[in-house]
Amino acid sequence: RLQMIQLEVLKEMVWRQEEKQSKLDAQRLYDHWQNLQKAKEEKIRKIQRNCALMLRKLIAKRKNVMGKLERRDIIKEYAEFSSQTYAPLSRMGFFPDNNSDCYAVKHFYLNSFTGLCELEASLPDSVRHIKIKAPKPKCTTTETGYIKRSARLEADLAQIHQ
């Protein structure tokens, strides 16, 4: 009877161990799959970027068929509404201030009173209660009771300024 109970306990322990191991394996596979997907997306993005670059180069070569170098005509560029001078970055698909909210700091501890109270409670006493020590006055007299020369000069200067 005791051996049967021990056998059941061992079976349960083995089953739990296998379950944990299968969960770990599944998580490891999922992480590996995610890394592969990220790498694939990055490669695709790089290929698309290179494709756009090559297309722009081909368009520039096509404009300059005869090999003549033309000077830039600024007046012509401003007269043409499809030129880069009107909206240079947004025509290329880049909007500089489009996603500026992602840089703002949004935190529970900073945005609510209860969060501030929790943050204050989590800080140690040495941070909350600052101990300020008053500076010690300079020793202007010697052990025998004489006033030092530097102290005499400072007293004379203070008297002159009054």
DSSP file (Angstrom, degrees, kcal/mol; ACC not computed):
  #  RESIDUE AA STRUCTURE BP1 BP2  ACC     N-H-->O    O-->H-N    N-H-->O    O-->H-N    TCO  KAPPA ALPHA  PHI   PSI    X-CA   Y-CA   Z-CA
    1    1 A R     >        0   0    0      0, 0.0     4,-1.8     0, 0.0     5,-0.1   0.000 360.0 360.0 360.0 -45.4    0.0    0.0    0.0
    2    2 A L  H  >  +     0   0    0      1,-0.2     4,-2.5     2,-0.2     5,-0.2   0.877 360.0  53.1 -64.0 -38.9    2.8    2.4    0.9
    3    3 A Q  H  > S+     0   0    0      1,-0.2     4,-2.4     2,-0.2    -1,-0.2   0.860 106.1  53.5 -65.5 -34.8    4.6    1.6   -2.3
    4    4 A M  H  > S+     0   0    0      2,-0.2     4,-2.3     1,-0.2    -1,-0.2   0.908 109.6  47.7 -65.5 -41.5    1.5    2.3   -4.3
    5    5 A I  H  X S+     0   0    0     -4,-1.8     4,-2.6     2,-0.2    -2,-0.2   0.925 112.4  49.2 -65.5 -43.5    1.3    5.8   -2.7
    6    6 A Q  H  X S+     0   0    0     -4,-2.5     4,-2.5     1,-0.2    -2,-0.2   0.890 110.5  51.5 -62.0 -38.7    5.0    6.4   -3.4
    7    7 A L  H  X S+     0   0    0     -4,-2.4     4,-2.5     2,-0.2    -1,-0.2   0.910 109.9  48.8 -63.8 -42.6    4.5    5.3   -6.9
    8    8 A E  H  X S+     0   0    0     -4,-2.3     4,-2.5     2,-0.2    -2,-0.2   0.916 111.6  49.5 -63.3 -43.2    1.5    7.7   -7.4
    9    9 A V  H  X S+     0   0    0     -4,-2.6     4,-2.5     1,-0.2    -2,-0.2   0.919 111.8  48.4 -62.7 -43.5    3.6   10.6   -5.9
   10   10 A L  H  X S+     0   0    0     -4,-2.5     4,-2.6     2,-0.2    -1,-0.2   0.898 110.6  51.0 -63.5 -40.6    6.5    9.8   -8.2
   11   11 A K  H  X S+     0   0    0     -4,-2.5     4,-2.6     2,-0.2    -2,-0.2   0.924 111.0  49.0 -61.2 -43.4    4.1    9.7  -11.2
   12   12 A E  H  X S+     0   0    0     -4,-2.5     4,-2.5     2,-0.2    -2,-0.2   0.913 111.9  48.5 -62.4 -43.1    2.7   13.1  -10.2
   13   13 A M  H  X S+     0   0    0     -4,-2.5     4,-2.4     2,-0.2    -2,-0.2   0.907 112.7  47.7 -64.9 -41.8    6.2   14.6   -9.8
   14   14 A V  H  X S+     0   0    0     -4,-2.6     4,-2.5     2,-0.2    -2,-0.2   0.905 111.6  50.9 -64.6 -41.3    7.3   13.2  -13.2
   15   15 A W  H  X S+     0   0    0     -4,-2.6     4,-2.2    -5,-0.2    -2,-0.2   0.918 111.5  47.3 -63.3 -43.4    4.1   14.5  -14.8
   16   16 A R  H  X S+     0   0    0     -4,-2.5     4,-2.7     2,-0.2     5,-0.2   0.911 111.6  50.9 -63.6 -42.3    4.7   18.0  -13.3
   17   17 A Q  H  X S+     0   0    0     -4,-2.4     4,-2.4     1,-0.2    -2,-0.2   0.916 111.1  47.8 -62.0 -43.4    8.3   18.0  -14.4
   18   18 A E  H  X S+     0   0    0     -4,-2.5     4,-2.5     2,-0.2    -1,-0.2   0.887 111.3  51.4 -64.7 -38.1    7.3   17.0  -18.0
   19   19 A E  H  X S+     0   0    0     -4,-2.2     4,-2.2     2,-0.2    -2,-0.2   0.925 111.1  47.2 -64.7 -44.6    4.6   19.8  -18.0
   20   20 A K  H  X S+     0   0    0     -4,-2.7     4,-2.5     1,-0.2    -2,-0.2   0.920 112.9  49.7 -61.2 -43.5    7.1   22.4  -16.8
   21   21 A Q  H  X S+     0   0    0     -4,-2.4     4,-2.6     1,-0.2    -2,-0.2   0.892 109.6  50.6 -64.6 -39.4    9.6   21.2  -19.4
   22   22 A S  H  X S+     0   0    0     -4,-2.5     4,-2.5     2,-0.2    -1,-0.2   0.889 110.3  50.4 -67.0 -37.0    7.0   21.4  -22.2
   23   23 A K  H  X S+     0   0    0     -4,-2.2     4,-2.6     2,-0.2    -2,-0.2   0.929 111.4  48.2 -64.4 -43.8    6.1   24.9  -21.2
   24   24 A L  H  X S+     0   0    0     -4,-2.5     4,-2.6     2,-0.2    -2,-0.2   0.909 112.1  49.3 -62.1 -41.7    9.7   26.0  -21.2
   25   25 A D  H  X S+     0   0    0     -4,-2.6     4,-2.6     2,-0.2    -1,-0.2   0.914 111.0  49.7 -63.1 -42.4   10.2   24.3  -24.6
   26   26 A A  H  X S+     0   0    0     -4,-2.5     4,-2.5     2,-0.2    -2,-0.2   0.916 112.3  47.6 -63.3 -42.5    7.1   26.1  -26.0
   27   27 A Q  H  X S+     0   0    0     -4,-2.6     4,-2.6     2,-0.2    -2,-0.2   0.909 111.8  50.1 -64.5 -41.8    8.3   29.4  -24.7
   28   28 A R  H  X S+     0   0    0     -4,-2.6     4,-2.4     2,-0.2    -2,-0.2   0.915 112.1  47.6 -62.7 -43.4   11.8   28.9  -26.1
   29   29 A L  H  X S+     0   0    0     -4,-2.6     4,-2.7     2,-0.2    -2,-0.2   0.908 111.4  50.9 -63.3 -41.9   10.3   28.0  -29.5
   30   30 A Y  H  X S+     0   0    0     -4,-2.5     4,-2.5     2,-0.2    -2,-0.2   0.923 111.2  47.7 -62.7 -44.4    8.0   31.0  -29.4
   31   31 A D  H  X S+     0   0    0     -4,-2.6     4,-2.4     2,-0.2    -1,-0.2   0.910 112.5  49.2 -62.8 -42.2   11.0   33.4  -28.6
   32   32 A H  H  X S+     0   0    0     -4,-2.4     4,-2.3     2,-0.2    -2,-0.2   0.915 111.0  50.0 -63.1 -42.6   13.0   31.8  -31.4
   33   33 A W  H  X S+     0   0    0     -4,-2.7     4,-2.5     2,-0.2    -2,-0.2   0.906 110.0  50.8 -61.7 -42.9   10.1   32.2  -33.8
   34   34 A Q  H  X S+     0   0    0     -4,-2.5     4,-2.6     2,-0.2    -2,-0.2   0.909 109.7  50.1 -62.7 -42.1    9.7   35.9  -32.8
   35   35 A N  H  X S+     0   0    0     -4,-2.4     4,-2.3     1,-0.2    -1,-0.2   0.912 111.1  48.9 -62.7 -41.6   13.4   36.5  -33.3
   36   36 A L  H  X S+     0   0    0     -4,-2.3     4,-2.4     2,-0.2    -2,-0.2   0.903 110.9  50.4 -64.3 -40.2   13.3   34.9  -36.8
   37   37 A Q  H  X S+     0   0    0     -4,-2.5     4,-2.8     2,-0.2    -2,-0.2   0.910 110.3  49.8 -63.9 -42.1   10.2   37.0  -37.7
   38   38 A K  H  X S+     0   0    0     -4,-2.6     4,-2.4     1,-0.2    -2,-0.2   0.921 111.5  48.6 -62.6 -42.7   12.0   40.2  -36.6
   39   39 A A  H  X S+     0   0    0     -4,-2.3     4,-2.3     2,-0.2    -1,-0.2   0.903 111.8  49.9 -63.1 -40.5   15.0   39.3  -38.7
   40   40 A K  H  X S+     0   0    0     -4,-2.4     4,-2.4     2,-0.2    -2,-0.2   0.927 111.4  47.8 -64.3 -45.2   12.8   38.6  -41.7
   41   41 A E  H  X S+     0   0    0     -4,-2.8     4,-2.6     1,-0.2    -2,-0.2   0.891 111.0  51.8 -63.3 -38.6   10.9   41.9  -41.3
   42   42 A E  H  X S+     0   0    0     -4,-2.4     4,-2.3     2,-0.2    -1,-0.2   0.904 109.8  49.1 -64.6 -40.9   14.2   43.8  -41.0
   43   43 A K  H  X S+     0   0    0     -4,-2.3     4,-2.6     2,-0.2    -2,-0.2   0.921 111.7  48.8 -62.9 -43.6   15.5   42.1  -44.2
   44   44 A I  H  X S+     0   0    0     -4,-2.4     4,-2.6     1,-0.2    -2,-0.2   0.919 111.4  49.9 -62.3 -43.1   12.3   43.0  -46.0
   45   45 A R  H  X S+     0   0    0     -4,-2.6     4,-2.3     1,-0.2    -1,-0.2   0.903 111.5  49.0 -61.4 -41.4   12.6   46.6  -44.8
   46   46 A K  H  X S+     0   0    0     -4,-2.3     4,-2.5     2,-0.2    -2,-0.2   0.905 111.0  49.5 -65.5 -41.8   16.2   46.8  -45.9
   47   47 A I  H  X S+     0   0    0     -4,-2.6     4,-2.4     2,-0.2    -2,-0.2   0.915 111.5  48.9 -63.5 -43.0   15.4   45.4  -49.3
   48   48 A Q  H  X S+     0   0    0     -4,-2.6     4,-2.5     2,-0.2    -2,-0.2   0.903 111.1  50.2 -63.7 -40.5   12.5   47.9  -49.8
   49   49 A R  H  X S+     0   0    0     -4,-2.3     4,-2.2     1,-0.2    -2,-0.2   0.924 112.2  47.0 -63.0 -44.2   14.8   50.7  -48.7
   50   50 A N  H  X S+     0   0    0     -4,-2.5     4,-2.7     2,-0.2    -2,-0.2   0.878 110.4  53.6 -64.7 -37.2   17.5   49.6  -51.2
   51   51 A C  H  X S+     0   0    0     -4,-2.4     4,-2.5     2,-0.2    -2,-0.2   0.930 109.5  47.1 -62.8 -45.6   14.8   49.3  -53.9
   52   52 A A  H  X S+     0   0    0     -4,-2.5     4,-2.2     1,-0.2    -1,-0.2   0.895 112.3  51.0 -63.3 -39.3   13.6   52.8  -53.4
   53   53 A L  H  X S+     0   0    0     -4,-2.2     4,-2.2     2,-0.2    -2,-0.2   0.926 111.0  47.3 -63.3 -45.2   17.2   54.1  -53.4
   54   54 A M  H  X S+     0   0    0     -4,-2.7     4,-2.7     1,-0.2    -2,-0.2   0.888 110.3  53.0 -65.1 -38.8   17.9   52.3  -56.7
   55   55 A L  H  X S+     0   0    0     -4,-2.5     4,-2.5     1,-0.2    -1,-0.2   0.922 109.3  48.9 -62.3 -42.5   14.7   53.6  -58.2
   56   56 A R  H  X S+     0   0    0     -4,-2.2     4,-2.3     2,-0.2    -2,-0.2   0.898 111.4  50.0 -63.6 -39.0   15.7   57.2  -57.3
   57   57 A K  H  X S+     0   0    0     -4,-2.2     4,-2.4     2,-0.2    -2,-0.2   0.918 110.9  49.1 -64.5 -42.3   19.2   56.6  -58.8
   58   58 A L  H  X S+     0   0    0     -4,-2.7     4,-2.4     2,-0.2    -2,-0.2   0.901 110.7  50.3 -63.8 -40.0   17.7   55.3  -62.0
   59   59 A I  H  X S+     0   0    0     -4,-2.5     4,-1.9     2,-0.2    -1,-0.2   0.914 110.8  49.4 -63.6 -41.7   15.3   58.3  -62.2
   60   60 A A  H  X S+     0   0    0     -4,-2.3     4,-1.3     1,-0.2    -2,-0.2   0.898 112.1  48.0 -64.6 -39.6   18.2   60.6  -61.7
   61   61 A K  H  < S+     0   0    0     -4,-2.4    -1,-0.2     1,-0.2    -2,-0.2   0.874 109.0  54.5 -66.7 -36.1   20.2   58.8  -64.5
   62   62 A R  H >< S+     0   0    0     -4,-2.4     3,-0.6     1,-0.2    -1,-0.2   0.867 105.9  51.8 -66.8 -35.7   17.2   58.9  -66.8
   63   63 A K  H 3< S+     0   0    0     -4,-1.9     2,-0.7     1,-0.3     3,-0.3   0.863 111.0  49.6 -66.3 -34.0   17.0   62.7  -66.4
   64   64 A N  T 3<  +     0   0    0     -4,-1.3     3,-0.3     1,-0.2    -1,-0.3  -0.510  69.5 145.2-105.7  62.8   20.6   63.0  -67.3
   65   65 A V  S <  S+     0   0    0     -2,-0.7    -1,-0.2    -3,-0.6    -2,-0.1   0.915  71.0  45.9 -68.6 -45.0   20.7   60.9  -70.4
   66   66 A M  S    S-     0   0    0     -3,-0.3    -1,-0.2     2,-0.1     3,-0.1   0.581 110.7-116.0 -79.0  -8.7   23.3   62.9  -72.4
   67   67 A G        +     0   0    0     -3,-0.3     2,-0.3     1,-0.3    -2,-0.1   0.603  64.8 146.3  84.9  10.7   25.6   63.2  -69.4
   68   68 A K        -     0   0    0      1,-0.0     2,-0.7     0, 0.0    -1,-0.3  -0.612  47.0-132.6 -81.5 140.3   25.3   66.9  -69.2
   69   69 A L        -     0   0    0     -2,-0.3     2,-0.4    -3,-0.1    -1,-0.0  -0.834  22.7-160.8 -91.8 120.3   25.5   68.5  -65.8
   70   70 A E        -     0   0    0     -2,-0.7     2,-0.1     1,-0.0     3,-0.0  -0.820  17.0-121.8-101.8 140.9   22.8   71.0  -65.3
   71   71 A R        -     0   0    0     -2,-0.4     2,-0.4     1,-0.1    -1,-0.0  -0.446  39.3 -94.2 -74.6 154.0   22.9   73.6  -62.6
   72   72 A R        -     0   0    0     -2,-0.1     2,-0.9     1,-0.1    -1,-0.1  -0.546  32.2-150.8 -73.0 126.6   20.2   73.6  -60.1
   73   73 A D     >  -     0   0    0     -2,-0.4     4,-1.9     1,-0.2     5,-0.1  -0.830  14.8-178.2-101.4  98.5   17.4   76.0  -61.1
   74   74 A I  H  > S+     0   0    0     -2,-0.9     4,-2.3     1,-0.2     5,-0.2   0.873  80.6  54.2 -67.0 -38.3   15.9   77.2  -57.8
   75   75 A I  H  > S+     0   0    0      1,-0.2     4,-1.7     2,-0.2    -1,-0.2   0.901 108.5  49.7 -64.0 -40.1   13.2   79.4  -59.4
   76   76 A K  H  > S+     0   0    0      2,-0.2     4,-1.3     1,-0.2    -1,-0.2   0.893 109.7  52.0 -64.5 -39.7   12.0   76.4  -61.4
   77   77 A E  H  < S+     0   0    0     -4,-1.9     6,-0.3     1,-0.2    -2,-0.2   0.904 110.8  46.9 -64.2 -40.8   11.9   74.2  -58.3
   78   78 A Y  H  < S+     0   0    0     -4,-2.3    -1,-0.2     1,-0.2    -2,-0.2   0.807 110.6  52.9 -71.7 -27.4    9.8   76.8  -56.5
   79   79 A A  H  < S+     0   0    0     -4,-1.7     2,-0.6    -5,-0.2    -1,-0.2   0.748  96.9  77.4 -77.0 -22.8    7.5   77.2  -59.4
   80   80 A E    ><  -     0   0    0     -4,-1.3     3,-1.3    -3,-0.2     5,-0.2  -0.788  67.3-158.7 -93.3 120.5    6.9   73.5  -59.6
   81   81 A F  T 3  S+     0   0    0     -2,-0.6    -1,-0.1     1,-0.3     5,-0.1   0.697  88.6  59.8 -73.0 -18.2    4.4   72.3  -56.9
   82   82 A S  T 3  S+     0   0    0      4,-0.1    -1,-0.3     3,-0.0    -5,-0.0   0.341  83.9 111.8 -90.7   8.7    5.7   68.7  -57.1
   83   83 A S  S X> S-     0   0    0     -3,-1.3     3,-0.9    -6,-0.3     4,-0.6  -0.290  80.0-113.3 -81.3 168.6    9.2   69.6  -56.1
   84   84 A Q  T 34 S+     0   0    0      1,-0.2     7,-0.1     2,-0.2    -1,-0.1   0.609 102.7  79.8 -74.2 -12.7   10.9   68.7  -52.9
   85   85 A T  T 34 S+     0   0    0      1,-0.2    -1,-0.2    -8,-0.2    -7,-0.1   0.769  90.7  51.1 -70.7 -23.9   11.1   72.4  -51.7
   86   86 A Y  T <4 S-     0   0    0     -3,-0.9    -1,-0.2     1,-0.2    -2,-0.2   0.938 135.6  -3.4 -80.3 -47.3    7.5   72.5  -50.6
   87   87 A A  S  X S+     0   0    0     -4,-0.6     4,-1.7     1,-0.1    -1,-0.2  -0.569  73.0 168.1-143.6  75.0    7.4   69.4  -48.3
   88   88 A P  H  > S+     0   0    0      0, 0.0     4,-0.7     0, 0.0     6,-0.1   0.910  76.4  34.7 -63.7 -46.5   10.8   67.7  -48.5
   89   89 A L  H >4>S+     0   0    0      1,-0.2     5,-2.3     2,-0.2     3,-0.7   0.908 116.6  51.7 -77.8 -40.1   10.5   65.2  -45.7
   90   90 A S  H >45S+     0   0    0      1,-0.2     3,-0.8     3,-0.2    -1,-0.2   0.784 103.7  59.1 -71.0 -23.9    6.8   64.3  -45.9
   91   91 A R  H 3<5S+     0   0    0     -4,-1.7    -1,-0.2     1,-0.2    -2,-0.2   0.798 104.4  51.9 -70.1 -26.5    7.1   63.6  -49.6
   92   92 A M  T <<5S-     0   0    0     -3,-0.7    -1,-0.2    -4,-0.7    -2,-0.2   0.458 126.1-102.2 -87.4  -1.1    9.7   60.9  -48.7
   93   93 A G  T < 5S+     0   0    0     -3,-0.8     2,-0.5    -4,-0.3    -3,-0.2   0.652  84.4 122.1  91.7  16.1    7.3   59.4  -46.2
   94   94 A F      < -     0   0    0     -5,-2.3    -1,-0.3    -6,-0.1    -2,-0.2  -0.957  37.7-173.7-116.8 121.5    9.0   60.8  -43.1
   95   95 A F    >   -     0   0    0     -2,-0.5     3,-1.5     1,-0.1     4,-0.4  -0.928  10.1-160.0-113.4 106.2    6.9   63.0  -40.7
   96   96 A P  T 3  S+     0   0    0      0, 0.0     3,-0.3     0, 0.0    -1,-0.1   0.833  86.6  32.0 -62.0 -38.4    9.2   64.4  -38.1
   97   97 A D  T >  S+     0   0    0      1,-0.2     3,-0.7     2,-0.1     4,-0.1   0.119  89.4 103.7-106.7  22.7    6.7   65.3  -35.4
   98   98 A N  T <  S+     0   0    0     -3,-1.5     3,-0.2     1,-0.2    -1,-0.2   0.873  89.2  29.1 -72.5 -37.4    4.2   62.5  -36.1
   99   99 A N  T >  S+     0   0    0     -4,-0.4     3,-1.0    -3,-0.3    -1,-0.2  -0.219  74.8 128.6-120.2  42.5    5.0   60.3  -33.2
  100  100 A S  G X   +     0   0    0     -3,-0.7     3,-1.2     1,-0.2     4,-0.4   0.676  61.1  73.4 -75.8 -15.4    6.3   62.7  -30.5
  101  101 A D  G >  S+     0   0    0      1,-0.2     3,-1.0    -3,-0.2    -1,-0.2   0.761  83.0  69.3 -67.8 -23.1    3.9   61.3  -27.8
  102  102 A C  G <  S+     0   0    0     -3,-1.0    -1,-0.2     1,-0.2    -2,-0.2   0.707  96.0  54.2 -70.0 -16.3    6.0   58.2  -27.5
  103  103 A Y  G <  S+     0   0    0     -3,-1.2    -1,-0.2    -4,-0.2    -2,-0.2   0.599  84.5 103.0 -91.3 -11.4    8.8   60.3  -25.9
  104  104 A A  S <  S-     0   0    0     -3,-1.0     2,-0.7    -4,-0.4    -3,-0.0  -0.484  78.1-119.5 -73.2 140.9    6.6   61.7  -23.2
  105  105 A V        +     0   0    0     -2,-0.2     2,-0.5     2,-0.0    -1,-0.1  -0.715  34.9 177.2 -84.5 117.1    7.1   60.1  -19.8
  106  106 A K        +     0   0    0     -2,-0.7     2,-0.4     4,-0.0     3,-0.1  -0.962  12.3 158.1-121.9 112.2    3.8   58.6  -18.6
  107  107 A H     >  -     0   0    0     -2,-0.5     4,-1.7     1,-0.1     3,-0.4  -0.992  45.9-133.2-140.0 143.5    4.1   56.8  -15.3
  108  108 A F  H  > S+     0   0    0     -2,-0.4     4,-1.0     1,-0.2     7,-0.3   0.891 107.8  53.6 -60.3 -41.2    1.7   55.8  -12.6
  109  109 A Y  H  4 S+     0   0    0      1,-0.2    -1,-0.2     6,-0.2    10,-0.2   0.810 114.9  39.8 -67.1 -29.1    3.9   57.2   -9.8
  110  110 A L  H  4 S+     0   0    0     -3,-0.4    -1,-0.2     1,-0.1    -2,-0.2   0.707 113.5  51.7 -93.2 -20.9    4.2   60.6  -11.4
  111  111 A N  H  < S+     0   0    0     -4,-1.7     2,-0.3    -3,-0.1    -2,-0.2   0.579 105.6  48.3 -97.1  -9.8    0.6   61.1  -12.7
  112  112 A S  S  X S-     0   0    0     -4,-1.0     4,-2.1    -5,-0.2     5,-0.1  -0.938  71.3-128.7-134.7 155.1   -1.4   60.4   -9.6
  113  113 A F  H  > S+     0   0    0     -2,-0.3     4,-2.4     2,-0.2     5,-0.2   0.896 111.9  51.9 -66.3 -40.8   -1.5   61.5   -6.0
  114  114 A T  H  > S+     0   0    0      1,-0.2     4,-2.5     2,-0.2    -1,-0.2   0.891 108.8  51.7 -64.4 -37.0   -1.6   57.9   -4.7
  115  115 A G  H  > S+     0   0    0     -7,-0.3     4,-2.6     2,-0.2    -1,-0.2   0.905 109.3  49.5 -64.0 -41.1    1.4   57.0   -6.9
  116  116 A L  H  X S+     0   0    0     -4,-2.1     4,-2.6     2,-0.2    -2,-0.2   0.898 110.4  50.8 -64.2 -39.2    3.3   59.9   -5.4
  117  117 A C  H  X S+     0   0    0     -4,-2.4     4,-2.3     2,-0.2    -2,-0.2   0.920 111.6  47.6 -63.3 -42.9    2.4   58.7   -1.9
  118  118 A E  H  X S+     0   0    0     -4,-2.5     4,-1.8     2,-0.2    -2,-0.2   0.909 112.0  50.1 -63.2 -41.7    3.6   55.2   -2.8
  119  119 A L  H  X S+     0   0    0     -4,-2.6     4,-0.8     1,-0.2    -2,-0.2   0.915 111.7  47.7 -63.4 -42.6    6.8   56.6   -4.3
  120  120 A E  H >< S+     0   0    0     -4,-2.6     3,-0.5     1,-0.2    -1,-0.2   0.882 110.9  51.7 -65.5 -37.7    7.4   58.7   -1.2
  121  121 A A  H 3< S+     0   0    0     -4,-2.3    -1,-0.2     1,-0.2    -2,-0.2   0.819 106.5  54.6 -69.0 -29.2    6.7   55.7    1.1
  122  122 A S  H 3< S+     0   0    0     -4,-1.8    -1,-0.2    -5,-0.2    -2,-0.2   0.681  90.3  92.5 -79.3 -15.5    9.2   53.5   -0.8
  123  123 A L  S << S-     0   0    0     -4,-0.8     2,-0.0    -3,-0.5     5,-0.0  -0.505  83.9-111.0 -77.1 146.5   12.0   56.0   -0.4
  124  124 A P    >>  -     0   0    0      0, 0.0     4,-1.6     0, 0.0     3,-1.2  -0.321  25.5-111.4 -72.4 161.4   14.3   55.5    2.6
  125  125 A D  H 3> S+     0   0    0      1,-0.3     4,-2.9     2,-0.2    -2,-0.1   0.812 114.2  65.9 -63.3 -30.4   14.3   58.0    5.5
  126  126 A S  H 34 S+     0   0    0      1,-0.2    -1,-0.3     2,-0.2     5,-0.2   0.786 106.1  43.2 -64.8 -24.9   17.7   59.3    4.6
  127  127 A V  H <4 S+     0   0    0     -3,-1.2    -1,-0.2     1,-0.1    -2,-0.2   0.861 117.5  43.9 -85.2 -39.1   16.4   60.7    1.3
  128  128 A R  H  < S+     0   0    0     -4,-1.6     2,-0.8     1,-0.2    -2,-0.2   0.885 115.4  46.3 -75.5 -39.0   13.2   62.1    2.8
  129  129 A H  S  < S-     0   0    0     -4,-2.9     2,-0.4    -5,-0.1    -1,-0.2  -0.873  78.3-160.1-110.3 102.1   14.7   63.8    5.9
  130  130 A I        -     0   0    0     -2,-0.8     2,-0.7    -3,-0.2    -3,-0.1  -0.655   7.4-145.1 -85.9 132.0   17.8   65.7    5.0
  131  131 A K        -     0   0    0     -2,-0.4     2,-0.6    -5,-0.2    -2,-0.0  -0.866  14.7-165.9 -99.0 116.1   20.2   66.4    7.8
  132  132 A I        -     0   0    0     -2,-0.7     2,-0.5     0, 0.0    -2,-0.0  -0.898   5.3-154.2-105.5 123.6   21.9   69.8    7.3
  133  133 A K        -     0   0    0     -2,-0.6     3,-0.1     3,-0.0    -2,-0.0  -0.832  17.8-125.3 -97.9 131.0   24.9   70.5    9.4
  134  134 A A        -     0   0    0     -2,-0.5     2,-0.1     1,-0.1    -1,-0.0  -0.499  34.4-105.3 -70.9 140.5   25.7   74.1   10.1
  135  135 A P        -     0   0    0      0, 0.0    -1,-0.1     0, 0.0     3,-0.0  -0.400  34.4-114.0 -68.2 143.4   29.3   75.0    9.2
  136  136 A K        -     0   0    0      1,-0.1     3,-0.1    -2,-0.1     2,-0.1  -0.546  33.4-110.6 -76.0 139.6   31.6   75.3   12.1
  137  137 A P        -     0   0    0      0, 0.0     2,-0.1     0, 0.0    -1,-0.1  -0.377  38.6 -98.4 -68.9 150.4   33.0   78.9   12.6
  138  138 A K        -     0   0    0      1,-0.1     2,-0.9    -2,-0.1     3,-0.1  -0.423  36.9-111.8 -67.7 141.4   36.6   79.4   11.8
  139  139 A C        +     0   0    0      1,-0.2    -1,-0.1    -2,-0.1    12,-0.1  -0.651  41.2 174.1 -76.5 107.8   38.8   79.3   14.9
  140  140 A T        +     0   0    0     -2,-0.9     8,-2.8     2,-0.1     2,-0.3   0.604  57.3  62.7 -94.6 -12.6   39.9   83.0   15.1
  141  141 A T  B    S-A  147   0A   0      6,-0.2     6,-0.2    -3,-0.1     2,-0.1  -0.853  76.2-130.3-114.5 151.4   41.8   82.7   18.4
  142  142 A T    >   -     0   0    0      4,-2.7     3,-1.1    -2,-0.3    -2,-0.1  -0.286  37.3 -95.0 -85.4 177.8   44.8   80.7   19.3
  143  143 A E  T 3  S+     0   0    0      1,-0.3    -1,-0.1     2,-0.1    -2,-0.0   0.801 125.9  53.4 -65.4 -28.2   45.0   78.4   22.4
  144  144 A T  T 3  S-     0   0    0      2,-0.1    -1,-0.3     1,-0.0    -3,-0.0   0.577 122.8-103.4 -85.3  -8.4   46.7   81.2   24.4
  145  145 A G  S <  S+     0   0    0     -3,-1.1     2,-0.2     1,-0.3    -2,-0.1   0.447  74.0 136.1 105.3   1.2   43.9   83.7   23.6
  146  146 A Y        -     0   0    0      1,-0.1    -4,-2.7    -5,-0.0     2,-0.4  -0.544  55.7-118.6 -81.7 148.9   45.5   85.8   20.9
  147  147 A I  B     -A  141   0A   0     -6,-0.2    -6,-0.2    -2,-0.2    -7,-0.1  -0.721  32.7-116.5 -86.4 134.1   43.5   86.8   17.7
  148  148 A K     >  -     0   0    0     -8,-2.8     4,-2.2    -2,-0.4     5,-0.1  -0.299  18.1-118.5 -70.5 155.2   45.0   85.5   14.5
  149  149 A R  H  > S+     0   0    0      1,-0.2     4,-2.6     2,-0.2     5,-0.2   0.899 113.5  52.7 -61.9 -42.9   46.3   88.0   11.9
  150  150 A S  H  > S+     0   0    0      1,-0.2     4,-2.1     2,-0.2    -1,-0.2   0.884 110.2  48.7 -62.6 -37.7   43.8   86.8    9.2
  151  151 A A  H  > S+     0   0    0      2,-0.2     4,-2.3   -11,-0.2    -1,-0.2   0.891 110.4  51.2 -68.4 -38.2   40.9   87.3   11.6
  152  152 A R  H  X S+     0   0    0     -4,-2.2     4,-2.4     2,-0.2    -2,-0.2   0.921 110.7  48.5 -63.1 -43.3   42.2   90.8   12.5
  153  153 A L  H  X S+     0   0    0     -4,-2.6     4,-2.5     1,-0.2    -2,-0.2   0.903 111.2  49.9 -64.5 -40.6   42.4   91.7    8.8
  154  154 A E  H  X S+     0   0    0     -4,-2.1     4,-2.5     2,-0.2    -1,-0.2   0.900 110.9  49.7 -63.8 -40.0   38.9   90.4    8.2
  155  155 A A  H  X S+     0   0    0     -4,-2.3     4,-2.1     2,-0.2    -2,-0.2   0.900 110.6  50.1 -65.1 -40.3   37.5   92.4   11.1
  156  156 A D  H  X S+     0   0    0     -4,-2.4     4,-2.3     2,-0.2    -2,-0.2   0.919 111.4  48.5 -63.2 -43.2   39.2   95.5    9.8
  157  157 A L  H  X S+     0   0    0     -4,-2.5     4,-2.3     1,-0.2    -2,-0.2   0.909 111.2  50.0 -62.6 -42.5   37.7   95.0    6.4
  158  158 A A  H  X S+     0   0    0     -4,-2.5     4,-1.0     1,-0.2    -1,-0.2   0.886 111.2  49.3 -63.4 -37.7   34.3   94.4    7.8
  159  159 A Q  H  < S+     0   0    0     -4,-2.1     3,-0.3     1,-0.2    -2,-0.2   0.891 110.3  50.4 -69.3 -38.9   34.6   97.6    9.9
  160  160 A I  H  < S+     0   0    0     -4,-2.3    -2,-0.2     1,-0.2    -1,-0.2   0.901 108.5  52.3 -65.2 -40.7   35.7   99.6    6.8
  161  161 A H  H  <        0   0    0     -4,-2.3    -1,-0.2     1,-0.3    -2,-0.2   0.712 360.0 360.0 -71.4 -19.3   32.8   98.3    4.7
  162  162 A Q     <        0   0    0     -4,-1.0    -1,-0.3    -3,-0.3    -2,-0.2   0.484 360.0 360.0 -81.7 360.0   30.3   99.4    7.4
